[in-house]
Amino acid sequence: MLWQVFHIKNIWQAFILSGSPEMGQYMTANNSIKVRFISCGIFQPELEQVLGQIQADHLFNCVFEVRYLKAGLHSDLDALKKEMVNSLNLDGDERTIFLYGSKCHPELDAILDRYPVVRFNQDNCIPLLTGENTYGKNAKTFFLTTGWILKWKEIFDSITGLDESAVRQSFGLCDRVIFKNTNIQDISEEALLELFEYTGCPIEIEDIGLDLFKKNIIGALEQVLNQCRA
């Protein structure tokens, strides 16, 4: 588990966001409200970029704290549930945004039932970033985000008994891999080639922006603040 007071460019810091006057009702003694994120580590590149943009846009008066759970936990549902519950017990109040897809754990509804957190209806990370429904019609397509490209070794290494041969066999069921590139970080051709050589599956790149993801995060922040006001 990675806990941080929101960091950019490897500098650990709190983000104090100066917002409009009407946000004064959400202020604490230090003139800001603390909003916590419990997030899958796969979102780290995009979330840091979006929170930086929100700071620059002066949208809210908040301090953000982000707790990242390892992306590889998806391979062990019991471990994922344990980390989710541990994090929720620490931070699962009305000022918490739970950044996971609604289908990232089969028991997610039951897990979140006791906690007044703001959550998302989208199935997983791809529709949260792109708005596309990746289930059903794209059964033979494997989608990747920037976080996936950066963490695929960590994710694969976390799966007990999974070696390169097993990975190739699994990806053999796919016709292609589509990398949804938000262009927030340079991903070299060598990095993509290494992944291709490991999986044996051709990789296509589709450039996307951050607008939809930013809209989703802003919507969640507005919901958190409205809950605090109620």
C-alpha positions as CSV (number, residue, x, y, z in Angstrom):
1,M,0.0,0.0,0.0
2,L,1.3,3.4,-0.9
3,W,0.2,6.4,1.3
4,Q,1.0,9.9,0.3
5,V,0.0,13.4,0.8
6,F,-0.5,14.2,-2.9
7,H,2.9,14.3,-4.6
8,I,4.0,15.5,-8.0
9,K,7.5,15.1,-9.5
10,N,8.6,13.1,-6.5
11,I,8.1,16.0,-4.1
12,W,5.9,15.0,-1.1
13,Q,3.5,17.8,-0.4
14,A,0.0,18.8,0.6
15,F,-2.1,20.4,-2.1
16,I,-3.8,23.5,-0.8
17,L,-6.3,24.6,-3.5
18,S,-7.7,28.1,-3.3
19,G,-11.2,28.1,-4.5
20,S,-14.1,30.4,-5.0
21,P,-15.7,32.3,-2.0
22,E,-18.7,30.0,-1.9
23,M,-16.5,27.1,-0.9
24,G,-15.9,28.8,2.5
25,Q,-18.5,26.7,4.1
26,Y,-16.3,23.6,3.6
27,M,-13.2,25.2,5.2
28,T,-11.6,23.8,8.3
29,A,-9.5,25.7,10.8
30,N,-6.7,26.0,8.3
31,N,-9.0,27.4,5.6
32,S,-9.3,24.2,3.7
33,I,-11.1,20.8,3.8
34,K,-9.3,17.5,3.6
35,V,-10.5,15.2,0.8
36,R,-9.1,11.7,0.8
37,F,-8.7,9.4,-2.2
38,I,-8.5,5.7,-1.9
39,S,-7.3,4.7,-5.4
40,C,-6.1,1.8,-7.4
41,G,-2.4,2.4,-8.2
42,I,-3.2,2.1,-11.9
43,F,-4.7,5.6,-11.8
44,Q,-1.6,7.3,-10.3
45,P,-0.3,9.0,-13.5
46,E,-3.7,10.3,-14.6
47,L,-4.9,11.3,-11.1
48,E,-1.7,13.2,-10.3
49,Q,-2.0,15.1,-13.6
50,V,-5.7,15.9,-13.0
51,L,-5.3,17.0,-9.4
52,G,-2.5,19.3,-10.7
53,Q,-4.8,20.8,-13.3
54,I,-7.5,21.3,-10.7
55,Q,-5.0,23.2,-8.6
56,A,-4.0,25.3,-11.5
57,D,-7.7,26.0,-12.3
58,H,-8.4,27.0,-8.6
59,L,-11.6,25.0,-8.6
60,F,-11.8,24.0,-4.9
61,N,-10.3,24.9,-1.5
62,C,-9.1,21.4,-0.5
63,V,-6.2,19.5,0.8
64,F,-5.9,16.2,-1.1
65,E,-4.6,13.0,0.5
66,V,-4.2,10.0,-1.8
67,R,-3.8,6.4,-0.7
68,Y,-2.7,4.1,-3.6
69,L,-3.4,0.4,-3.4
70,K,-1.1,-1.8,-5.5
71,A,-2.5,-2.5,-8.9
72,G,-1.4,-6.1,-8.7
73,L,-3.9,-6.8,-5.9
74,H,-6.5,-7.5,-8.6
75,S,-4.9,-10.9,-9.1
76,D,-5.8,-11.8,-5.5
77,L,-9.4,-10.9,-4.6
78,D,-9.0,-11.8,-0.9
79,A,-5.9,-9.5,-0.6
80,L,-7.6,-6.8,-2.5
81,K,-10.6,-6.9,-0.3
82,K,-8.4,-6.8,2.8
83,E,-6.5,-3.8,1.6
84,M,-9.7,-2.0,0.6
85,V,-11.3,-2.6,4.0
86,N,-8.2,-1.6,5.9
87,S,-8.0,1.6,3.9
88,L,-11.7,2.3,4.4
89,N,-11.4,1.8,8.1
90,L,-8.7,4.5,8.2
91,D,-10.2,6.9,5.7
92,G,-13.7,5.8,4.7
93,D,-15.7,8.8,5.8
94,E,-17.9,11.3,4.0
95,R,-14.8,13.1,2.7
96,T,-13.4,10.1,0.9
97,I,-13.5,9.3,-2.9
98,F,-13.1,5.6,-3.7
99,L,-11.4,5.5,-7.1
100,Y,-12.1,2.0,-8.3
101,G,-14.4,0.6,-11.0
102,S,-17.7,-0.9,-9.9
103,K,-16.6,-4.3,-11.1
104,C,-13.1,-4.3,-9.8
105,H,-14.2,-6.7,-7.0
106,P,-17.3,-8.9,-7.1
107,E,-18.1,-7.9,-3.5
108,L,-17.6,-4.2,-3.9
109,D,-21.2,-3.2,-3.1
110,A,-21.1,-5.1,0.2
111,I,-17.6,-3.8,1.0
112,L,-18.6,-0.2,0.6
113,D,-22.1,-0.5,2.2
114,R,-20.9,0.7,5.6
115,Y,-18.9,3.6,4.4
116,P,-20.3,7.0,3.2
117,V,-17.7,7.3,0.4
118,V,-18.2,8.7,-3.1
119,R,-17.7,6.0,-5.6
120,F,-18.0,5.5,-9.4
121,N,-20.5,3.6,-11.5
122,Q,-18.1,2.8,-14.4
123,D,-17.0,-0.8,-14.6
124,N,-13.2,-0.3,-14.5
125,C,-10.4,2.1,-15.4
126,I,-11.0,2.2,-19.1
127,P,-14.6,3.7,-19.1
128,L,-13.5,6.0,-16.3
129,L,-10.8,7.4,-18.6
130,T,-12.6,7.1,-22.0
131,G,-16.3,6.5,-21.5
132,E,-16.1,3.3,-23.5
133,N,-17.7,0.1,-22.3
134,T,-15.0,-2.5,-22.7
135,Y,-17.2,-5.5,-21.8
136,G,-18.8,-7.8,-24.4
137,K,-18.2,-6.3,-27.8
138,N,-14.4,-6.1,-27.2
139,A,-13.9,-9.6,-25.8
140,K,-10.7,-10.2,-27.8
141,T,-9.2,-6.8,-27.1
142,F,-7.1,-6.1,-24.1
143,F,-7.0,-2.4,-23.0
144,L,-4.1,-0.7,-21.4
145,T,-3.6,2.7,-19.7
146,T,-0.4,4.6,-18.9
147,G,-0.5,3.0,-15.4
148,W,-0.6,-0.4,-17.0
149,I,2.3,0.3,-19.2
150,L,4.4,1.5,-16.3
151,K,3.3,-1.3,-13.9
152,W,2.8,-4.4,-16.0
153,K,5.8,-6.2,-14.6
154,E,4.7,-5.5,-11.1
155,I,1.2,-6.7,-11.9
156,F,2.3,-9.9,-13.7
157,D,4.9,-10.6,-11.0
158,S,2.2,-10.5,-8.3
159,I,0.3,-13.4,-9.9
160,T,1.5,-16.6,-8.3
161,G,2.8,-19.2,-10.9
162,L,2.5,-16.8,-13.8
163,D,5.5,-16.9,-16.1
164,E,6.1,-15.6,-19.6
165,S,4.8,-18.8,-21.2
166,A,1.5,-18.5,-19.2
167,V,1.2,-14.8,-20.1
168,R,1.7,-15.6,-23.8
169,Q,-0.9,-18.3,-23.6
170,S,-3.4,-15.9,-22.0
171,F,-2.8,-13.1,-24.5
172,G,-3.1,-15.7,-27.2
173,L,-6.9,-15.4,-26.7
174,C,-6.7,-11.7,-27.7
175,D,-6.5,-10.3,-31.2
176,R,-4.8,-7.1,-30.1
177,V,-3.8,-4.8,-27.2
178,I,-5.0,-1.2,-27.4
179,F,-3.0,1.3,-25.3
180,K,-5.2,4.2,-24.4
181,N,-2.5,6.9,-24.3
182,T,-3.4,10.0,-22.4
183,N,0.0,11.5,-23.4
184,I,0.8,12.6,-19.9
185,Q,4.0,10.7,-19.8
186,D,6.5,9.7,-22.4
187,I,6.2,6.0,-23.2
188,S,9.1,4.9,-25.3
189,E,8.9,2.5,-28.3
190,E,11.3,0.3,-26.4
191,A,8.8,0.0,-23.5
192,L,6.0,-1.0,-25.9
193,L,8.3,-3.4,-27.7
194,E,9.3,-5.1,-24.4
195,L,5.6,-5.6,-23.6
196,F,4.9,-6.9,-27.1
197,E,7.8,-9.4,-26.8
198,Y,6.6,-10.6,-23.5
199,T,2.9,-11.1,-24.5
200,G,3.3,-11.8,-28.2
201,C,0.2,-9.7,-28.8
202,P,0.3,-6.7,-31.3
203,I,-0.1,-3.3,-29.6
204,E,-2.1,-0.4,-31.1
205,I,-2.0,3.1,-29.7
206,E,-5.1,5.3,-29.4
207,D,-4.5,8.8,-28.2
208,I,-7.1,10.1,-25.7
209,G,-7.3,13.2,-23.6
210,L,-7.9,13.7,-19.9
211,D,-11.1,15.7,-20.2
212,L,-13.5,12.9,-19.3
213,F,-11.4,11.6,-16.4
214,K,-11.0,15.1,-15.1
215,K,-14.8,15.6,-15.4
216,N,-15.3,12.4,-13.4
217,I,-13.0,13.5,-10.7
218,I,-14.5,17.0,-10.5
219,G,-17.9,15.5,-10.3
220,A,-16.8,13.3,-7.4
221,L,-15.2,16.3,-5.6
222,E,-18.5,18.2,-6.0
223,Q,-20.4,15.3,-4.5
224,V,-18.0,15.0,-1.6
225,L,-18.4,18.7,-0.8
226,N,-22.1,18.6,-1.1
227,Q,-22.2,15.7,1.4
228,C,-20.1,17.7,3.8
229,R,-22.5,20.6,3.5
230,A,-25.6,18.5,4.0
